[in-house]
Amino acid sequence: MKVAIGGAGIAGLAAAAFFARAGHEVSVYDKAPKPAPVGSGLIIQPTGQAALAALGLLDNLVKCGARLERLDGRLECGRKVLDVRYDALGLDIFGLSIHRSALFDCLHDAAREAGVSFFYGQEVAGAEIVGEVMRLGFADGAFSPPAALAVDALGLRTPFVERENCYLDYGALWANVPFPSAGGFSKHALSQRYRSANVSAGVMPIGRLRDSDEHLAAFFWTMRPSNYETFLMTPLPRWKEQVLKLWPEAAQVLDQITSHEDFVLARYAHHTAPEPVEGRVVHIGDAWHAASPQLGQGANMALLDAWALSNALQRHEDADAALSAFAKMRGRHVWLYQTISRLFTPVYQSDSKLLPALRDKLAEPLSGFWFMPKLLAAMVSGTLGGPLKA
Ligand SMILES: Cc1cc2nc3c(=O)[nH]c(=O)nc-3n(C[C@H](O)[C@H](O)[C@H](O)COP(=O)(O)OP(=O)(O)OC[C@H]3O[C@@H](n4cnc5c(N)ncnc54)[C@H](O)[C@@H]3O)c2cc1C
């Protein structure tokens, strides 16, 4: 089958690699002038690891990523309010925290080696049906060659899905730094500090780049995107004072940050497209379901979508039957995680006083229930609700 994929992000690259390996003829179109990962670091959860293992890519990524054993969130006084331990699900279960470009390079190479054709500098603006086939339409008025299936992996701002005002009030500044040797940070834990729900920071180990031995960490600082201009005008030492007040142990991390430009501002959004499949256009990844990275699921959901779509196409000769099998396979899991994310985001990123107060009061007593460690680990691992259950 000829498949046209819009978007060479995590979803598009994974789908391209899966499809090409299954023998489909795949073309990928991206508006970026050349291949480039966007962003800092991310956690590949056990669900995403399973998809990468199916592509034979997991072992190499494990070599350059950091093996996360726990997520540790504390108030400024040091009291724990988030304690997720992957080993509650089994000793061999972990989160794989990696530099975004490590994942991107690995998926891009796999797709190229499988015979995928890439077309950069092509902004997708829509699609048209000509008889039985689809053509992607580009911003310059040109069209792609005909394909039996168009995959929308264009991320949150896809032109195929109407979205109004889906941005959340909070986003974050992200910067990559050498992994700190001082401050007591663990290479196996994502550490966070909170004050209420609108001031927080985190240090996440992200392993190393493919051709380097230096271990890195991602540092993030919660911020309203509307305050970004003010941040740019605030002298860096003054901003650092605010962070150090929350988290004195982060001093060495902050020493590595020497300019406002070391940061990328990430805007968070929440939205689910009404339908994952519209005729012969299928939405995957953030184009279908975008959420705040609080639960660390977005890239994993993108990998699962690509894997499920490829499975469905292998199992059904008829493309329409394959697309409805795909929607069924992923629909419930997407709904569940979008709902959980919607509920949790204001507890960690909002101006609410009540929700973080409840969080801080209830976290410890709730964690005493016997089922909580397993439930929390399953939620973060992405395995609740059967990720590929039809
Ligand atoms: C700061 C931050 C931290 C995160 N941390 C995690 C984490 O720890 N774990 C996790 O699982 N997820 C995390 N996520 C979420 C994750 O990054 C996304 O869910 C994931 O990147 C979605 O992949 P995608 O391929 O669907 O979309 P994208 O990665 O957004 O890719 C879309 C691609 O389409 C291209 N494109 C867009 N529009 C057009 C157009 N009109 N024409 C042509 N090309 C176009 C873009 O150039 C891009 O290459 C995080 C997100 C952020 C912002």
The ligand as a Gaussian input file, in Angstrom:
#p B3LYP/6-31G(d) Opt

LIG

0 1
 C        8.507000      19.843000      27.366000
 C        7.870000      18.554000      27.015000
 C        8.218000      17.409000      27.712000
 C        7.647000      16.189000      27.368000
 N        8.003000      15.076000      28.071000
 C        7.480000      13.888000      27.698000
 C        7.863000      12.675000      28.383000
 O        8.655000      12.644000      29.317000
 N        7.348000      11.490000      27.949000
 C        6.472000      11.473000      26.898000
 O        6.027000      10.379000      26.532000
 N        6.059000      12.598000      26.265000
 C        6.541000      13.799000      26.629000
 N        6.139000      14.924000      25.992000
 C        5.124000      14.829000      24.934000
 C        5.742000      14.394000      23.624000
 O        6.855000      15.181000      23.295000
 C        4.710000      14.515000      22.497000
 O        3.532000      13.874000      22.893000
 C        5.258000      13.843000      21.236000
 O        6.382000      14.572000      20.754000
 C        4.193000      13.787000      20.144000
 O        4.778000      13.319000      18.966000
 P        4.099000      13.620000      17.575000
 O        4.968000      12.948000      16.572000
 O        2.661000      13.293000      17.632000
 O        4.159000      15.190000      17.381000
 P        5.458000      16.183000      17.215000
 O        6.585000      15.572000      17.975000
 O        4.928000      17.487000      17.563000
 O        5.793000      16.074000      15.667000
 C        5.036000      16.717000      14.688000
 C        5.886000      16.860000      13.428000
 O        5.064000      17.416000      12.404000
 C        5.722000      18.495000      11.789000
 N        4.671000      19.428000      11.335000
 C        3.806000      20.128000      12.110000
 N        2.924000      20.785000      11.343000
 C        3.249000      20.500000      10.054000
 C        2.683000      20.852000       8.797000
 N        1.610000      21.636000       8.696000
 N        3.256000      20.344000       7.673000
 C        4.342000      19.513000       7.743000
 N        4.916000      19.161000       8.905000
 C        4.374000      19.635000      10.045000
 C        6.643000      19.075000      12.844000
 O        7.746000      19.747000      12.239000
 C        7.064000      17.796000      13.595000
 O        8.211000      17.225000      13.009000
 C        6.682000      16.148000      26.316000
 C        6.318000      17.304000      25.635000
 C        6.904000      18.506000      25.982000
 C        6.492000      19.755000      25.226000

